[in-house]
Amino acid sequence: MPLKLATKFDPQPQKFEIALRAGFRHAELWLDEGVLAVWQPVVAEARRYPIGYALHFPNQLKLGSESLEQTVALYQALDCFSLVIHQPMYDKFHSALSELDPALRFAVENHRLSVDGFDEWAEVNPGLALDVEHLWKFTLGDASLDKLLDSVRAFLTRFAHKLRHIHLPGYWPGFREHRPMYCARDMILPVFSLLAEFQFAGLVVSEIEREYQNVHELSMDVALFETWREQYAGR
């Protein structure tokens, strides 16, 4: 099964251990200037674990050239799947980052977009990170689940070839953002199946708040994914 379940955390030593104990073998590392300043110890810690990585570029527009160089060095050292980045940061920094490494796999994330803005985001960017929570909450305005799934299918039909990364927390209208996947099984499971149908082979990230980043909560998401995978493979 090509889908790769991942968690997301700031790269503190205990976070790697928690992710591994919960059953994750892939992770997206959250970055800021402080993390990038100690990128070499981060690499040393990350390499202690049998985990594959993606990076999330800092959500900051005031970054110097040193931070860009550190981002690329960290990306290369961990042989990352992709560099997830928000549109304003991509627009400002992608040229400089590409000069440092032309092979960077950018994955530009959708955020507070209108329906037209969502289509434009998908059209203009060469690599995409689809945040399903942002699509449902901000773009579709908490529409019905059927509307969300239709929108995800329509997106994949047109843009699966550009898709490099997925954020898929357990969002449900009326509840807070960034909850574990198991909190919204009725949405998560059909989205897994849609991604498998379109042969998505990147990371599918349980992007959750820090309060949920413990072995119990994370292992619940791993169990949900494993249950889906067994059922899907048995079709």
C-alpha positions in Angstrom: 0.0 0.0 0.0 1.7 3.2 -1.1 0.1 5.5 1.5 2.6 6.4 4.3 1.1 7.5 7.6 3.0 10.2 9.4 2.9 12.4 12.4 4.1 15.9 12.8 6.2 17.4 15.6 8.9 19.9 16.5 12.1 17.8 16.5 12.7 17.5 20.3 14.4 14.2 21.3 11.4 12.9 23.3 9.1 13.5 20.3 11.0 11.1 18.1 10.8 8.4 20.8 7.0 8.9 21.3 6.3 8.7 17.6 8.3 5.5 17.3 6.6 3.9 20.3 3.2 4.8 18.9 4.0 2.9 15.7 4.9 5.8 13.3 7.6 5.2 10.7 7.3 8.6 9.0 7.2 12.2 10.3 7.0 15.8 9.3 9.3 18.0 11.2 8.1 21.5 12.1 10.8 24.1 11.7 11.6 27.6 12.9 14.8 29.7 13.2 15.6 28.1 16.5 15.4 24.6 15.1 17.3 25.5 12.0 20.1 27.0 14.1 20.8 23.6 15.6 20.1 21.6 12.4 23.1 19.3 12.8 22.1 17.9 16.3 18.6 17.5 14.8 20.0 15.4 12.0 22.0 13.3 14.5 18.9 12.7 16.6 16.6 12.0 13.6 19.0 9.4 12.3 18.7 7.4 15.5 15.2 6.3 14.4 13.9 4.2 11.5 11.7 7.1 10.3 11.4 8.8 7.0 11.0 12.6 7.0 9.4 15.6 5.4 10.1 19.2 6.6 7.7 22.1 7.2 9.3 25.4 6.3 9.0 28.1 8.9 5.9 30.2 8.7 8.0 33.3 8.7 8.7 35.9 6.1 11.7 37.5 7.9 14.3 34.9 7.3 17.9 35.4 6.4 20.0 33.5 3.9 21.5 31.4 6.7 18.1 30.0 7.6 17.6 29.0 3.9 20.9 27.3 3.8 20.2 25.4 7.0 16.8 24.3 5.7 18.4 22.9 2.6 21.2 21.2 4.6 18.6 19.6 6.9 16.5 18.5 3.9 19.5 16.9 2.1 20.9 15.3 5.2 17.6 13.5 6.0 16.8 12.8 2.3 13.4 14.3 2.8 10.2 13.4 0.9 9.2 17.0 0.5 9.5 20.6 1.8 6.0 21.7 2.9 5.6 25.5 2.7 2.9 28.1 2.8 2.2 30.2 -0.2 3.6 33.6 1.1 6.9 31.9 2.0 7.0 29.9 -1.2 6.5 33.1 -3.2 9.3 34.9 -1.4 11.9 32.1 -0.9 11.4 29.4 -3.6 13.9 31.0 -6.0 16.6 31.3 -3.4 15.9 27.8 -2.1 16.0 26.3 -5.6 19.3 27.9 -6.3 20.7 26.1 -3.2 19.1 22.8 -4.4 17.3 22.6 -7.7 15.9 19.2 -6.8 13.9 20.4 -3.8 10.4 18.9 -3.8 8.2 21.8 -2.8 4.7 21.0 -1.5 2.8 24.3 -1.3 0.0 24.1 1.3 -3.6 25.5 0.9 -4.9 27.6 3.7 -7.7 30.2 3.9 -8.8 30.0 0.3 -12.1 30.7 -1.5 -13.3 28.0 -3.9 -11.8 30.0 -6.8 -8.6 30.6 -4.8 -8.3 26.9 -4.1 -8.4 26.2 -7.8 -5.9 28.9 -8.5 -3.5 27.5 -5.8 -3.7 24.1 -7.4 -3.2 25.4 -10.9 -0.2 27.7 -10.4 2.0 25.7 -8.0 4.2 22.9 -9.3 3.9 20.8 -6.1 1.0 20.7 -3.7 0.4 19.8 0.0 -3.4 19.3 0.4 -4.6 20.2 3.9 -8.0 18.5 4.0 -9.0 20.3 7.2 -8.3 23.7 5.6 -10.3 22.7 2.5 -13.3 21.6 4.6 -13.3 24.5 7.2 -12.1 27.5 5.2 -12.8 26.8 1.5 -16.0 24.8 1.8 -17.3 26.5 4.9 -18.0 23.3 6.8 -20.2 21.9 4.1 -21.5 18.3 4.3 -19.2 15.3 4.3 -20.4 14.3 0.9 -19.5 17.7 -0.5 -16.0 17.4 1.0 -15.4 14.0 -0.5 -16.7 15.1 -3.9 -14.3 18.0 -3.7 -11.4 15.8 -2.8 -12.2 13.5 -5.6 -12.5 16.4 -8.1 -9.1 17.7 -6.9 -7.4 14.4 -7.2 -8.9 13.9 -10.7 -7.3 17.1 -11.9 -4.2 17.4 -9.7 -3.1 14.1 -8.4 0.1 14.4 -10.5 1.1 17.5 -8.5 0.2 16.1 -5.1 3.2 15.5 -2.8 1.9 15.7 0.7 -1.3 15.5 2.8 -2.4 17.0 6.1 -5.3 15.0 7.4 -6.2 15.7 11.0 -9.4 14.4 12.4 -11.5 17.5 11.7 -15.2 17.6 12.1 -17.4 20.8 11.7 -18.3 22.3 15.0 -15.2 21.0 16.8 -11.7 22.4 17.2 -9.0 22.0 14.6 -6.0 19.6 14.7 -7.6 16.7 16.5 -6.4 13.1 16.0 -7.6 11.2 13.0 -9.7 8.8 15.1 -11.9 11.7 16.2 -13.4 11.8 12.7 -13.3 8.2 11.4 -16.3 8.9 9.0 -14.2 11.4 7.1 -10.7 9.9 7.5 -11.5 6.4 6.2 -13.0 7.5 2.8 -10.2 10.0 2.3 -7.7 7.2 2.8 -9.5 5.2 0.2 -9.7 8.1 -2.3 -5.9 8.7 -1.9 -5.3 5.0 -2.5 -7.6 4.9 -5.5 -5.5 7.7 -7.1 -2.2 5.9 -6.1 -0.9 8.7 -3.8 2.4 7.5 -2.5 3.5 10.4 -0.2 3.0 11.1 3.5 -0.5 11.4 5.0 0.0 13.4 8.2 -2.0 13.2 11.4 -1.4 16.9 12.1 -2.5 17.4 15.7 -2.0 19.8 18.6 0.8 19.2 21.1 -1.7 18.0 23.8 -2.4 14.9 21.7 1.2 14.1 20.9 1.5 11.2 23.3 1.8 7.5 22.8 -1.9 6.7 23.5 -3.4 9.3 21.2 -0.9 8.7 18.4 -1.2 4.9 18.6 -5.0 5.3 18.1 -4.3 6.9 14.8 -1.9 4.2 13.8 -4.5 1.5 14.7 -7.1 3.3 12.6 -4.8 3.4 9.6 -3.8 -0.3 10.0 -7.5 -1.3 10.3 -8.3 0.6 7.1 -5.3 -0.8 5.3 -6.3 -4.4 6.1 -9.8 -3.8 5.0 -8.8 -2.0 1.8 -6.3 -4.6 0.8 -8.9 -7.3 1.3 -11.3 -5.8 -1.2 
